[in-house]
Structure formats: structure tokens, C-alpha cells
Amino acid sequence: MGSVRGKRILITGANSGIGYEAAVELARRGATVVMACRDAVRGQAALERVEKAVGGALVELLPLDLSRLDSVRSAAEKELATGLPLDRLINNAGVMAPPKRLETQDGFELQFGTNVLGHFLLTALLLPALEKSPAARVVTLASVAHKRGRLQFEDLQCEKSYDPSASYAQSKLADLMFSLELERRLRSAGSRVMSVACHPGVANTNLFVTGDYGPLEKWLRRIASYLIGLFLNSPHQGALPTLFAATSEDVSGGGYYGPQGFREMRGSSVGEAEIRPQALDRVAAQRLWEICEELTETSFLS
């Protein structure tokens, strides 16, 4: 990890899992951590846990529900109102494979609306604060699931057909493509902001157990979650690629980083991760960007 002392870092979904572990470590190293959380009660409890774990921690709570565009706008307004430079934006929060197709308040399929559109809008709105920093980074969490993802432009909202894992893979592919396209556009604009992506491998987080599941499936998922933590990655290990991407001097714009263990699913060593060809399709990335602009009614770096 590089030095983050005195840096201001905003993490979405910082109340649990990888986001929480990253918040603890960054606070321990002297950063001011803005914990952007959907649930204010859980967010406050997480903030207090960070303060207890790290003496003198500089942490703030920012209410943010990525599934609601009005909440994203409100959160961005509050952060911009501080007038402070934002040194890191970590787009971490996400929804994973709900068994039934659900929609956001704005009428988008939940995973695409939260994982992709929410972070797209947040990044767009916070760019002025990022530009105030001499060396800001946007870190977007993708997934090994992007390797089996396909952008179904004719049905991005999964209205014709919904498959939980396919929809999740599509959203994570879109996140990675967004990060790569963001870097290209930042360079074209002459910006000092850098865009990088990372993935945690397979880690034991609440993504595996949160959702509208029956009693038997909930029980099986708890067992699977325990085994993942035992044999693959704990939340702390899963946070290492995020910490690397956010702080290391060895990171390059447009880079993608993950664990170097078996099939990039586990390990404490972090390095360059594999990007599948579909994520490198620049024409598709430009089309995705334009769709995100249209759906969020926000244009930036165009």
C-alpha cells in the first residue's frame, strides 16, 4: 500500500464486507474515509466499529442508496458542498443475483441499476471534486464473473428474460467496461484523474446470503459462505485488491487488478488480472456509455 495519510476517500457500501474492511485499513493509515451507506442505522454502527478498531479514525457517514438516482444526486451534492478535494472514489457497493427480477425506484433492473447506473452517475457528479485532487483515482470493483458476461443491448434490463447469475455477470462486465472507457475519456480530456478496476476473487461477503431466499437456500448459502471464507478469501483478503488499486504506486490507469491465486479466486498476492475480450470492445463500451448517459440523464466526458 502507498501512503494515504491526509487523503479523502469515499467508499460505497462501506458498512460491510470488502467496503468495511477497506474503510478500516484506510482509516488506520491516516485517510479521511467517507462511508457511503444505504442503511443509515447500519452505516452508523459500522462507523462506530471503525472508530473502535482505529484510535483517532477520521470517518464520516454519507447516506447513499445507489438504486435510487435521487439519492445518488443528494449524496453527491452533500460531498461537493464540503468544497474539499476527493482523492479516491471507490465504487464498491453492489447487488448480487437476486432470485427474482427486481426493479429500482427508477424502473431499472436492480443489478444493472445499482451496480452500473448508480456508480456511473455518482462518478459523473463527483468528478469536479476529484479534479481538485492532484492525483485522484476512481476504483471500480468488477468481478471474475465478467468473464462469462455478455452485454445484451436488446435487453439490458432483462425484461424479456431474467437469469440471476447472467444478469450479475452482465453488470460486472459493464462495470469493467465503464472503468476502461472512463480512463480513455479522462486521458482524452487531459485530466489528472485516473480510472482503475479490481476484483476480490471469491470472498466471503454478505452478497452470498442477502436476498429473498427460502429457508433451505438461505441455510445452504450460509454454508457456502463459510466454506468460501475457509478455502478462498475472507472479507479482509478480498479487500486487498481494492487497497492495492486505491493506494499502490505500481497501479496504471486502465489497469485491472486481482488476487494471483488459483484462477484469480484467492490469495494474498495482488497483481494484474485477466480481462476477457468482450470487456475490451471499445465500440460496445462507447454504446454502453451513451446508454448510461441517457438513462441517468447525465452527460460527462462526452
VEXMIRO-249862 format. One record per residue (C-alpha): x, y, z. Coordinates in steps of 0.05 Angstrom, whole numbers, padded with zeros to 5 digits, always signed. Layout:
<recs>
XYZ;...
</recs>
This chain:
<recs>
+00000+00000+00000;+00022+00070-00016;+00012+00128+00032;-00059+00155+00040;-00048+00199+00101;-00088+00263+00093;-00127+00235+00033;-00202+00239+00028;-00232+00172+00005;-00305+00156-00008;-00325+00083-00008;-00394+00060-00029;-00423+00001+00010;-00374+00013+00067;-00417-00016+00123;-00399-00089+00110;-00355-00138+00073;-00299-00112+00028;-00321-00040+00035;-00318-00043+00110;-00250-00078+00111;-00222-00026+00063;-00250+00030+00106;-00216+00003+00169;-00148-00004+00135;-00151+00063+00101;-00171+00097+00165;-00115+00061+00201;-00066+00091+00151;-00090+00163+00163;-00142+00175+00109;-00207+00210+00120;-00258+00157+00100;-00328+00176+00077;-00371+00114+00088;-00427+00118+00037;-00481+00070+00061;-00553+00055+00041;-00578+00040+00111;-00564+00097+00159;-00570+00054+00221;-00523+00001+00196;-00477+00054+00169;-00472+00089+00236;-00459+00022+00271;-00403+00007+00221;-00374+00076+00231;-00372+00065+00306;-00338-00003+00295;-00284+00032+00253;-00274+00084+00308;-00268+00029+00359;-00218-00010+00316;-00176+00050+00298;-00159+00101+00351;-00168+00171+00324;-00200+00148+00260;-00226+00202+00214;-00291+00175+00187;-00356+00205+00162;-00423+00175+00144;-00457+00193+00078;-00527+00166+00064;-00527+00136-00006;-00575+00087-00039;-00546+00071-00107;-00611+00040-00130;-00644+00110-00128;-00617+00163-00173;-00646+00218-00129;-00606+00190-00071;-00543+00189-00113;-00554+00262-00132;-00567+00281-00059;-00504+00246-00034;-00461+00278-00088;-00489+00347-00070;-00470+00336+00003;-00400+00315-00015;-00390+00372-00063;-00416+00421-00011;-00356+00406+00032;-00313+00441-00020;-00258+00391-00007;-00217+00353-00059;-00236+00279-00065;-00173+00237-00073;-00206+00169-00083;-00275+00145-00103;-00282+00070-00092;-00343+00044-00128;-00351-00018-00085;-00425-00030-00068;-00466-00079-00107;-00525-00126-00112;-00513-00199-00130;-00561-00246-00165;-00629-00237-00131;-00670-00299-00147;-00727-00257-00178;-00723-00198-00224;-00730-00135-00183;-00732-00062-00204;-00703+00001-00175;-00746+00061-00157;-00729+00089-00225;-00753+00026-00262;-00686-00006-00278;-00668-00079-00266;-00638-00079-00196;-00568-00104-00212;-00558-00060-00273;-00590-00001-00239;-00548-00007-00176;-00482-00036-00198;-00476+00003-00263;-00521+00064-00267;-00515+00085-00194;-00439+00085-00198;-00439+00118-00267;-00480+00176-00241;-00441+00182-00176;-00375+00185-00214;-00402+00237-00261;-00427+00282-00206;-00364+00275-00163;-00315+00289-00219;-00308+00363-00200;-00285+00342-00130;-00238+00290-00159;-00209+00342-00207;-00189+00384-00146;-00141+00330-00124;-00072+00329-00155;-00074+00253-00165;-00144+00226-00156;-00167+00156-00173;-00233+00123-00188;-00231+00050-00167;-00288+00007-00194;-00299-00064-00170;-00313-00114-00224;-00313-00190-00216;-00286-00255-00244;-00359-00262-00266;-00345-00212-00322;-00311-00270-00359;-00378-00302-00373;-00415-00236-00382;-00447-00210-00445;-00479-00143-00457;-00549-00157-00482;-00562-00089-00513;-00631-00111-00537;-00650-00129-00465;-00603-00093-00416;-00659-00090-00364;-00674-00165-00370;-00747-00152-00385;-00751-00207-00437;-00712-00259-00398;-00682-00257-00329;-00627-00303-00303;-00597-00282-00236;-00525-00301-00250;-00526-00278-00322;-00553-00211-00302;-00500-00204-00248;-00445-00223-00297;-00471-00171-00347;-00470-00117-00293;-00398-00134-00273;-00376-00135-00346;-00408-00067-00353;-00371-00042-00291;-00305-00064-00320;-00321-00033-00388;-00342+00031-00354;-00275+00035-00317;-00235+00024-00381;-00276+00074-00421;-00272+00124-00364;-00196+00120-00366;-00196+00132-00442;-00241+00192-00435;-00202+00221-00377;-00138+00217-00418;-00171+00248-00478;-00195+00306-00434;-00126+00316-00405;-00150+00301-00335;-00104+00283-00276;-00156+00234-00251;-00140+00160-00261;-00190+00103-00270;-00173+00032-00249;-00212-00031-00235;-00202-00090-00190;-00237-00153-00166;-00235-00191-00100;-00233-00261-00127;-00285-00302-00089;-00294-00275-00019;-00340-00289+00039;-00385-00227+00040;-00458-00216+00053;-00472-00215-00022;-00479-00291-00017;-00531-00291+00038;-00570-00226+00026;-00633-00235-00014;-00704-00262-00016;-00687-00336-00009;-00726-00393+00022;-00703-00424+00088;-00667-00482+00055;-00630-00439+00005;-00611-00389+00059;-00582-00446+00100;-00543-00473+00040;-00517-00404+00024;-00492-00394+00095;-00454-00459+00090;-00426-00439+00022;-00406-00371+00050;-00370-00404+00108;-00332-00451+00061;-00313-00393+00016;-00283-00357+00075;-00247-00421+00097;-00218-00443+00030;-00218-00380-00013;-00219-00308+00014;-00243-00275+00078;-00271-00205+00071;-00204-00177+00093;-00167-00217+00040;-00220-00197-00011;-00205-00124+00004;-00132-00128-00014;-00141-00115-00089;-00184-00054-00072;-00130-00028-00025;-00076-00041-00078;-00116-00007-00133;-00131+00053-00088;-00061+00064-00060;-00004+00029-00096;+00046+00069-00137;+00050+00009-00183;-00020+00020-00209;-00030+00045-00280;-00091+00080-00310;-00136+00030-00344;-00107-00026-00302;-00146-00085-00274;-00121-00120-00211;-00139-00181-00171;-00113-00239-00129;-00060-00283-00161;-00081-00349-00131;-00118-00406-00165;-00158-00379-00224;-00155-00310-00192;-00204-00334-00140;-00159-00330-00078;-00093-00307-00050;-00060-00250-00012;-00015-00231-00071;-00046-00179-00118;-00027-00166-00190;-00055-00155-00259;-00119-00192-00272;-00144-00223-00336;-00190-00181-00379;-00233-00222-00427;-00240-00197-00499;-00313-00174-00492;-00291-00123-00440;-00241-00093-00490;-00294-00079-00543;-00288-00003-00550;-00349+00004-00595;-00392-00032-00544;-00362+00009-00488;-00379+00074-00523;-00450+00049-00535;-00457+00029-00462;-00432+00098-00440;-00483+00133-00484;-00539+00088-00456;-00517+00104-00385;-00518+00178-00401;-00588+00172-00429;-00616+00131-00371;-00585+00175-00317;-00598+00239-00356;-00527+00259-00343;-00472+00272-00394;-00398+00277-00377;-00332+00270-00413;-00371+00264-00478;
</recs>
